[in-house]
Amino acid sequence: MNSTKENALSIASSLVFFLMSISLLAQNPIIRHVRTADPSAHIWDDNGTLWIYTSGDPDDAVDYTTMDGYRAFSTTDMVNFKDHGVILHSKDISWGVPGFMFAPTFAFKNGKYYCIYPHAYDSVEFKDKFYCGVAVSDVPQGPFKDIGIIEGVSGNWIDPCVFTDDDGTSYLYWGVYQPKVAKLKDNMLELAEEPRDIDYGEDNFFEAVYMHKKDGLYYFSYNTGTRGQKGGDYSIGDNPYGPFEHKGDINPWQLQDHHSIIEFKGQWYFFYHVDDWNGGTGFRRNTCVEYLDYNEDGTLVPVKRTKKGVEAVK
């Protein structure tokens, strides 16, 4: 009898240890205490710290109208993320309405940190009434103060991305269905030229444009959304305007995707959000991260979604 009890206890202890091990291995989502989406990852002057800026979803959200603020997170090891709280809220924007704070982008220029974001100025028919707001901070963790809008970017559009090239020139990308690009003036408040349509070699762009550069190649990636599989595609070109040659999937799973890509401590990472974790929906999302790898010819190895995520780095 004692032997039977001892065996049962041993099996139970082993099961608990196994379940705890699985839990420790399951790093995704990387942020769990609040719902976050649209991760914008950045490395600033301190190369030992990675910053993630996100939009926010209330845990009881039933649509996107209650997305009310942006948050900042930082990490030095890709496992432990410090929450710096809400860095810009709709109540801080005099020209906007409550909610409707969709995916932001961030940049460093002139010794300051810039948050460039879409926000509705009329909630009656918000889908056609977004401005491109600009907020600024002296420190990466904010808070950010709104300083105005970028004229020439308005209407039915969302999800901007700022890309700063090696020569210091910054470009703004945005759009719904048709992506656009324009060079920004150094004040980050004005376009330096007329917007251009982007030729990306396909016809499946929905939203969430992202631009990154590696080994002289420009990678234009985006969410196919309702025009594809709700995954992401990418194209490659030799300048920030394009034209770009379409290369296919960057993440082929049929879930939401709004990603950013960055190199940190010698490894490339792919940040994205999911809508199916712990009662999640398309309006209650969580941020995740995976490794991103490249083939010898410069093309991307399609990202595989995992629960494990990535390991700690020093």
Disulfide bonds with the S-S distance in Angstrom:
none
